[in-house]
Amino acid sequence: MNVIPRQLRIFLALAESLNFSRTAEQFFVTQPSLSKAVKDLEAELGVTLFERSTRSVRLTPAGERMTSLARRVVGEYDSGLQRLQSLADLESNHVAIAAIPSLANAVLPGVCAKLESRFAGTRFTIHDGTNASTIQRLINYQVDFALASAAPSHPELEYEEVMRDRFALLAPAAWKKLVRPTMRMEELVDLPLISGTDASTAKEYVSAAFLQRGVVFRPKLSFDQVATATGFVRQEVGIAIQPYLGVMPLLDLQGMRLCQIEDGPIRSVGIVRRKGSSLSPIIEQALEEVRAAARQLVRQLPAWIHPPVASA
């Protein structure tokens, strides 16, 4: 059955007025057009709804019985449209982002605060996880965009580098003789290093940097969470090697010291989005706020955070 709401509205209006001329004016159509719409509905339903004569129009018994059901159908349709519009209004100010933890911590709080001040009723869904899970959420249409630390190879995604951060050593404050303020990669080979797990792009960067020097990276310990690694550093079990943005929230902790790796790896950080996707104004603004946050970090922390290659 192919009956549209407009046909039911015409039927109900005509059932009330029993006047083709008046009903045609109500719907801004000609009487022949109105008559055709009624006939099409009768043909679709397989029943006669009106008895017509040169003098009068009246409902058939079938038409009488169908008016109450038609009113209910139209009412439910209108109610559904209202709910759909309410959901659309919520979605228009909904921002869903996936990000690796270091970016979720260093970038997104400020971005979300700026969006809340500009767009009334803004709602956020933030997913923090591994680089792979972050990208997968974007592929699965669970988020509007992602913040990641490596360009994805997926053909439907595009990557925009917004900054690069250097790797650092987070060491126990007491280990001043073992870990100097500035180190080189070859000096790290025999240190008790603590890295991310194999799911972490941070470990991939470190492993590649060691491999370039003919060394296979074998960390003493590996953890998913930087906070866990920090606990082991505080107990002088090892030294965490992580991107600066990953350890930045921990720099105020007592008993810790940060050391540079002079020739260490530099991690790319960027926005991942679907190619050719049409974004709402609030999502476009969110992307601009991410870029602005990255530029601010570059200005504030030039020793650790570098501009993207394209604008360097």
N, C-alpha and C positions, 0 to 999 in steps of 0.2 A: 504494500500500500504506500502510495506517495502523496500524502496530504500535508500541506504546509500550514503553519499557524495563520497566515493571512487568509486562507480559504475559510478556516474556522471562524475567524473574526468577522468576515463578510456574512457567513451563515448566521452567526449570532445577532449581528446588527439587523439583518433582514428579518430574522425571526421576531425581533422586537418591534421593528417599524412596520413590517409587512407592506413596504413601499419601496419599489425599485428606484424610483427617481430620488427620493430622499437618501437612501443608502448609497447610491452612486455618488451623490454630492459629498457624502461623509468620507468616502474613500478616494475622492478626486479622480473618478473614472467615469466613462460614458455608460449609459444603461446597457448597450450591447456587450460591453466588456464585463460589466457586473453579471449579466445574464449568463455569459460564457463561463465565468468563474464558478457560478452556482452549478451549472450543468456539468462542468468538469469534476466538481466535488461529488455530485450525485453519481456520476459514472465511476468514480474511484471507489465510492462506498457501495455501489450496486443497489441503491435504494433511491426512491423519489422523496425529496425533502419538502417540496412546496407544490401546492396545487395552484396553477395560474389560470386566470380567465381575463377577459378584456376589462372586467370591472374590479376584480379583487385578487389578492394573493393570500393564501393561508397555508399553515403548516399541515403536512400529512401526519397521520398517527406516528409514523416512523420518525418524522422530523421532530414532533413533540417529545418523543422519548429520547432523542439524541441531543437535545439542547443542554440538558443538565450535564451530560458527560462531556460535551464540547466545552462548556464553561470550565469544568474541572481541568480538562487538558490544557486549555489556554492559560488558566490560572497557574497550573504547575509549571508550564513553560515560562511564564513571566517571572515566577518565583525563582526558577532555575537560572534565568538570565541575570536576575539581581544578585544571586549568590556568585555567579560567574564573574560579574562585574566587580563585586566586592573582593573576590580572589585576585582578579586582575589588578585592582588598585593596590592590594598588598604586594603582589609580585612586582609591580612597577617600581617599588621602593625597596625591593629585596636584593641584597648583594650576597652572592655565594662565592667564596674564594677558597682554593686549596693552596697550601704553602708548606714548604719545609720549615721545621721548627725555628731555625735561626731567623728566617725572614718573617715568620708569623710574629716573632717577638720583637724584632728590631724595626719593622716597617709597618705592620698592619695596625697596631694600636693608634698611631698618629693618623693614618689614612682613614680609619673608621671614625675617629673623632671629627675630622674635617668634613666628612660626608654627613654626619649627624647634624652638624651646625648649618649645613647648606640645604639639606633635603629633610623636610619634616616627616616623621614617622618611618625613618629608615630602619630596616631590619637586616641583621647580618647572620650568615652561616659561615663559620670558619672551620676548615678541616686542616689540621697540621699532621704531617706524616712524612714518610720517606719520599724521595724524589719520584720513585716509580709509582707509588700510590697516588701522589699528587697529580701526576700526568694522567693516570688511569681515570681519576674522577672527572677530569676535563673531557677525556674521550667518551666517558659514559654520560655526558651532559648533566652531571651532578653539580657543576660549578660554572660560573661565568668566565673565569680565567684562573690561571695558576701562577704561582711564583716558585721558580725552580732554579736549580744550580747547574743545569746542563741542557743543551738544546736537544729536544726530542727528535727521534728519527721518523715519527709518524707522519705520513704524507698529508694528513688533513690539519696539521698543527703548524703554527709558526712561532718563532722565538725572537724576542727583542731584548737584547742585553741592555741592562740599565746601570750596572756597576760591576766592579770586580773587587773581591776582598782577599787579602793575603792570609796565609796560614800562620798561626802563632803557637807558641808553647805555653801551656799553663802549668807552672811548676811550683813545688813547695817553696815557700819563702826561705827555708833553711838551706836549700840546695844551691847556694851561691857559687860554690866552687865547681859543681858539676854542670850547672846551666848558667851561662853568662847572659847578659842582656841581649846580645846579638850572637846568633849561631849560624853555622852553615850546614847544609844537608849531610855532608860526609861525617860531621861530628855527631849526628844523631843516630848513626847506625847501631851503636852499642848501648844506647840509652833505653831505659824501661818505658817505652812509649805506650800510651793508651789511645786507641783510635776508635772510630765508629765501626760498625759491623759491615759485612759485605753488602748490605742493602743501602749503605750510605755512599753518596757520591763523594763525600769528604775523603773516605778511605781510598776511593778510586784515584783521586787527585794525588794523594800521598804515595800510593803504590806506583803510579806512573812516574812521579818525580824520582823515586828511588830506582826504578827500573832503568830510567835514562842514565843512571850512574852505575848500572850493572849490579844493582843490589835488589834482592827480593825482600819486600817489606814483610816482616813478621813481628807484629806488635805483641807486647806482653799481655795486654788485655784489650777486649773490644766490647763496646756497649752501644746500644741504640740511643740512649739519652746522655747528653753532655753533663747533666746534673749528677748522674751516677758516676761518670768518670771523675767529676770534681771531688766527690766524696773520697775516692781512692787517692787522688792527688793530695788532698788535705791530710790523709793518713800516711803520706810519704811512701805510697806503694808504687807510684809511677808518675809520668809526665804526660799530660794530655796534649795531643797535636790536633788542632781544629782550626777551621776558618775563624777569622776575627769576629765576624758577626755572631758566630755560635757561642763564643766565650764572653762576648761583651756584657751580657747581663750578670756575669759572675765576677766581674773585676773588682767589686767592692768587698768581696769576701776576705776575711782576715786569713792570714797565713798563706796567701797565694801571690805569685808574681808572674807577670807576663813577659815573654821573651820573643824577640823577632827572629825570623828565619831569613837571613839575608838573601839567599837564593832559593827560597822555598816556592812551592806552587802558589798560583794565584787562581782563585775560583771565579768562574763566570756566574753572574746572578741576573736573572731576567724574567720577563713576563711571557707566559705561554698562552696562546689563544687559538681558537679555531679559525682557519683561513676563511676569509670572506664573510665572516659572521656579522650580522647586524646587531649592534649593541644599543641598549637603552641609554638615555642621557646620564643616568646615575652611574652606569657601568663605565661609560666613557670618562666621566669625571673621576671615578675610582682609579682608572688606569693613569690618568694625569697626576693624581695625588701620589701614586706609587713612584712615578718618574720624579716628581718634585722631592719626595722623601729620599730617593737615591741621590739626587743632586746635593741635597743638604748634607747627607752623610759624607759624600766626597769632599765637600768644603770643610766640614768639621774635623774629619779624620784622614787627612791626605796621606799620612804615613801608612795607613792600613787599608783604606778604601780608595780605589782608583775609578776613574770614569770608564764608560764602555769603550771598547776598542774603536768603534766607528767615530766617536767624538773626541778621542784622545788627541 
